[in-house]
Amino acid sequence: MSNNTSLGTLFKNGIFGENPVFRLALSLCPAVAVTSGVKNGFLMGIAVLFVMTMTNVTVSLLRNFINPKVRIPSYVFITATWVTVIDQVMSAYQRDVYKQMGLYIMLIVAFAIILSRAEMFASKNKLLPSFVDGVGMGLGFTLALMLLGVFREFLGKGSLWGAHILPVKPLLIMIMPTGGFFAMGLMMGWLNWIDRRFFGGAGASSGGH
Amino acid sequence: MKDMIKITLPLVAIFVVAGIIMSVTYQHTYPVRFQAEKKEKEEALKEMAPDATDPINPAGTWTANNKPYEYYLATSGGKPMAYIASTAGKGYSSYIQMLVSLDTDLKIKDVKILDMNETPGLGDQVLEQSFLDQFKGKSLSQIVLIKGETKENIQAVSGATYSSRGVTNGVKDAVQTLVDKYGAGVKTAAQEVTK
């Protein structure tokens, strides 16, 4: 029973408490690069969710086998393997999805968040918690990217998921790379403010004050 | 020495197993992917000339941006229905890969973007049908990019001038090539009609 609640907490932790983008401040590069639209953010998030879960599970299974002195090359190679396998299978059997997501999948190999979860969590935990951590962190990443996507696409293009809502483009700069940094800063500050004001949190763990 | 082996062996084992997994995946997915890509290309060509019933085969190659591109003659029962060329134009951040098809009277029938890597949200607006539809029915001399309202020529998408220019240049090169290759044939066909 206590095991169940801890798994639930672990899951929520990835989405709220230690959200990869807004709390751990990891993988900010793709978070700025692909969030010019909600759809892009969503697709990137789902791709990360898959790779992260697979990597976490593999690292957890091999945690007693991998020598700590060469753990980083081992983790990177495991990630690269899963990325390659997913890329190949998808490009053969899911052409339509691949056309939308193919661009993002290969980039995932170098994501800090994947390596960080393998190092910080999966290498020290059993299979099931590692799996839950991967799914939770992946969902947290997806939600963060979609939130940024909603903010930027709505302000920059006046649309959501490609559907035009406003007849004008209120703030074109928001969909440019510059706007990505603005959006990221504003969003992070806003979430920290909410956290501190209503939940008594201490703000982002790595963002400082 | 013993330590070295203890560290290296598991790493090598991981690399070998991962390598095997990847090569097996490749082996199994390659034929499927190859077929799917071939089919997609055929379907894309078919869409460019829906009224051609014969299979569309490459008629030759031409050069754009120092790269070879194919052109095709679409026929129905041996009678020419459309001229198609694959082409590319340099946009803001990528070469925009396209297919262009011409009617037998050398007016643009259709323009289709196959692949590009322009700025999401700005340059990728050239994918919108309202921009591409402007090309339909235009002849070679009309393919000029204009910033501002135009019915006669091609109107650039605001905020995506470089990408619009890329598409326009790519289309223009392709049309020029097709006119050079097939224009003479069309003239004789027209003369036959007047006789």
Boltz contact constraints between the chains, C-beta under 6 A:
constraints:
  - contact:
      token1: [A, 36]
      token2: [B, 120]
      max_distance: 6.0
  - contact:
      token1: [A, 36]
      token2: [B, 121]
      max_distance: 6.0
  - contact:
      token1: [A, 65]
      token2: [B, 10]
      max_distance: 6.0
  - contact:
      token1: [A, 67]
      token2: [B, 7]
      max_distance: 6.0
  - contact:
      token1: [A, 67]
      token2: [B, 10]
      max_distance: 6.0
  - contact:
      token1: [A, 69]
      token2: [B, 7]
      max_distance: 6.0
  - contact:
      token1: [A, 70]
      token2: [B, 7]
      max_distance: 6.0
  - contact:
      token1: [A, 70]
      token2: [B, 11]
      max_distance: 6.0
  - contact:
      token1: [A, 74]
      token2: [B, 14]
      max_distance: 6.0
  - contact:
      token1: [A, 77]
      token2: [B, 18]
      max_distance: 6.0
  - contact:
      token1: [A, 81]
      token2: [B, 18]
      max_distance: 6.0
  - contact:
      token1: [A, 81]
      token2: [B, 21]
      max_distance: 6.0
  - contact:
      token1: [A, 81]
      token2: [B, 22]
      max_distance: 6.0
  - contact:
      token1: [A, 84]
      token2: [B, 22]
      max_distance: 6.0
  - contact:
      token1: [A, 85]
      token2: [B, 25]
      max_distance: 6.0
  - contact:
      token1: [A, 88]
      token2: [B, 25]
      max_distance: 6.0
  - contact:
      token1: [A, 88]
      token2: [B, 26]
      max_distance: 6.0
  - contact:
      token1: [A, 88]
      token2: [B, 29]
      max_distance: 6.0
  - contact:
      token1: [A, 89]
      token2: [B, 29]
      max_distance: 6.0
  - contact:
      token1: [A, 91]
      token2: [B, 33]
      max_distance: 6.0
  - contact:
      token1: [A, 92]
      token2: [B, 29]
      max_distance: 6.0
  - contact:
      token1: [A, 92]
      token2: [B, 32]
      max_distance: 6.0
  - contact:
      token1: [A, 92]
      token2: [B, 33]
      max_distance: 6.0
  - contact:
      token1: [A, 95]
      token2: [B, 36]
      max_distance: 6.0
  - contact:
      token1: [A, 175]
      token2: [B, 121]
      max_distance: 6.0
